[in-house]
């Protein structure tokens, strides 16, 4: 699934080496929930957890592939009660090329068309303009601001919250409006 040169592949064990290489960049951890430093077995463990979540139906992660190379990840997790949370990151060598937007649009399409979910949530650091634009281009609407209670973030870190309802997505022709 995908378009404009971006392909989404269901995450598989063979993706782990490329994930490990990209995720080890401290710049990725700066704006994501990835740990810094990224553990040596981080990608293998992530893929194992992802595959187990797919088996349970609680999460679906995809390798974002462009030009035959893994450039990042995009997926949904916390699937319950007709909703889920969208997450994504793109490796630094591939920033600014629209890959995150195309991946997010593809995963939104999957969530609403294939899984029949009703609502997607997402969040990003308030100051991360590029990530906010990805969500807006994928059709999400800003729904507020909050602090992340996770141990990685400090009290000064604020997160912009976003939502997208299936009904609104369908009204827009099944694409971002």
HULIN-V523767 format. One record per run of one state. SS is the DSSP state (H for helix, E for strand, C for the rest). FROM is the first residue (numbers start at 0). TO is the last residue. Records with the same first field share a line. If there is no record, write none. Layout:
SS=FROM-TO  FROM-TO
This chain:
C=0-4  10-11  23-24  30-40  56-57  66-67  80-81  90-90  94-97  114-117  125-127  137-139  147-156  171-176
E=5-9  58-65  68-79  82-89  118-124  140-146  157-164
H=12-22  25-29  41-55  91-93  98-113  128-136  165-170
